[in-house]
Amino acid sequence: MIVTTVASPDAETELRAARFARELAAPYVPRGRSTVAGLMKRCGAHGALVVGPDGLRCFETGEPPLFFHPSMALVRLKRLLRGGGDALLDVSGAGPGDAVLDCTGGLGSDAIVLSHAVGPRGSVVSVEKSPLLHLIVREGLRAFDTGIEPANEAMRRIRAVRADHGDYLRALPDRSVDIVYFDPMFRRPVLSSSALRPLRSQAEERPLSEAAVREAVRVARRRVVLKDHRDSGEFERLGFVRRRVSSSKVAYGVIDIDDA
């Protein structure tokens, strides 16, 4: 992986690119007149993070570019603002003032919806293990302008943390958050979800562990929620009770702390 900039960058963009390269422990390669593909070939790199004034884009050989966009979170927030519902919020029970830990941050879509639900009196921490994905999403949450102020406010309130969720959970005190959430990238992929394809190259491929779930049960005051493929056996393996199977391929399971 190399880090470079868009063509004809300003001084601030070059400084940001150099800073991100240090964060990723990757070489910073000035763009010059080269194409991104040309830089990758010259450096023998299989990927390049391109820094521009409008955000970060990661290019990997044979994959679509990876970049931050609120995507379906924006669709879901618009529905909520019109008075509609949301499956994750229905299942999790997340509401104003709640503290939520999203253990599998990914592109941040669910964290954004949860942040909107808990509001300024609540908190959402989004944990992501991949350094590259964490960086892209962290910077996107800080700067992306949706044109919808409640969505922007929800994104800015999220605290993005780079960590292994198991390690992060083990360091937390008992009963320190209201809701712990897992979306472990569908071990059985939702093949129609093309938006997830560039994310998969950065995603953690190990299954969610029983140890992580035990820690989540210790940490949560109210509920632990798992999102997975509707035909997944993970709910039963990990002790979750199915609460919703929608018409889509997505299902949710819960562990209520009073019942644990």
Secondary structure in CASP SS format (residue, H / E / C, confidence):
PFRMAT SS
TARGET T0000
AUTHOR 0000-0000-0000
METHOD secondary structure of the structure
MODEL  1
M C 1.00
I E 1.00
V E 1.00
T E 1.00
T E 1.00
V C 1.00
A C 1.00
S C 1.00
P C 1.00
D C 1.00
A H 1.00
E H 1.00
T H 1.00
E H 1.00
L H 1.00
R H 1.00
A H 1.00
A H 1.00
R H 1.00
F H 1.00
A H 1.00
R H 1.00
E H 1.00
L H 1.00
A C 1.00
A C 1.00
P C 1.00
Y E 1.00
V C 1.00
P C 1.00
R C 1.00
G C 1.00
R C 1.00
S C 1.00
T C 1.00
V H 1.00
A H 1.00
G H 1.00
L H 1.00
M H 1.00
K H 1.00
R H 1.00
C H 1.00
G C 1.00
A C 1.00
H C 1.00
G E 1.00
A E 1.00
L E 1.00
V E 1.00
V E 1.00
G E 1.00
P C 1.00
D C 1.00
G E 1.00
L E 1.00
R E 1.00
C E 1.00
F E 1.00
E E 1.00
T C 1.00
G C 1.00
E C 1.00
P C 1.00
P C 1.00
L E 1.00
F E 1.00
F C 1.00
H C 1.00
P C 1.00
S C 1.00
M H 1.00
A H 1.00
L H 1.00
V H 1.00
R H 1.00
L H 1.00
K H 1.00
R H 1.00
L H 1.00
L H 1.00
R C 1.00
G C 1.00
G C 1.00
G C 1.00
D C 1.00
A H 1.00
L H 1.00
L H 1.00
D H 1.00
V H 1.00
S H 1.00
G C 1.00
A C 1.00
G C 1.00
P C 1.00
G C 1.00
D C 1.00
A E 1.00
V E 1.00
L E 1.00
D E 1.00
C C 1.00
T C 1.00
G C 1.00
G C 1.00
L C 1.00
G C 1.00
S H 1.00
D H 1.00
A H 1.00
I H 1.00
V H 1.00
L H 1.00
S H 1.00
H H 1.00
A H 1.00
V H 1.00
G C 1.00
P C 1.00
R C 1.00
G C 1.00
S E 1.00
V E 1.00
V E 1.00
S E 1.00
V E 1.00
E E 1.00
K C 1.00
S C 1.00
P H 1.00
L H 1.00
L H 1.00
H H 1.00
L H 1.00
I H 1.00
V H 1.00
R H 1.00
E H 1.00
G H 1.00
L H 1.00
R H 1.00
A H 1.00
F C 1.00
D C 1.00
T C 1.00
G C 1.00
I C 1.00
E H 1.00
P H 1.00
A H 1.00
N H 1.00
E H 1.00
A H 1.00
M H 1.00
R H 1.00
R H 1.00
I C 1.00
R E 1.00
A E 1.00
V E 1.00
R E 1.00
A C 1.00
D C 1.00
H H 1.00
G H 1.00
D H 1.00
Y H 1.00
L H 1.00
R H 1.00
A C 1.00
L C 1.00
P C 1.00
D C 1.00
R C 1.00
S C 1.00
V E 1.00
D E 1.00
I E 1.00
V E 1.00
Y E 1.00
F E 1.00
D C 1.00
P C 1.00
M C 1.00
F C 1.00
R C 1.00
R C 1.00
P C 1.00
V C 1.00
L C 1.00
S C 1.00
S C 1.00
S H 1.00
A H 1.00
L H 1.00
R H 1.00
P H 1.00
L H 1.00
R H 1.00
S C 1.00
Q C 1.00
A C 1.00
E C 1.00
E C 1.00
R C 1.00
P C 1.00
L C 1.00
S C 1.00
E H 1.00
A H 1.00
A H 1.00
V H 1.00
R H 1.00
E H 1.00
A H 1.00
V H 1.00
R H 1.00
V H 1.00
A E 1.00
R E 1.00
R E 1.00
R E 1.00
V E 1.00
V E 1.00
L E 1.00
K E 1.00
D E 1.00
H E 1.00
R C 1.00
D C 1.00
S C 1.00
G C 1.00
E H 1.00
F H 1.00
E H 1.00
R H 1.00
L H 1.00
G C 1.00
F C 1.00
V E 1.00
R E 1.00
R E 1.00
R E 1.00
V E 1.00
S C 1.00
S C 1.00
S C 1.00
K C 1.00
V E 1.00
A E 1.00
Y E 1.00
G E 1.00
V E 1.00
I E 1.00
D E 1.00
I H 1.00
D H 1.00
D H 1.00
A C 1.00
END
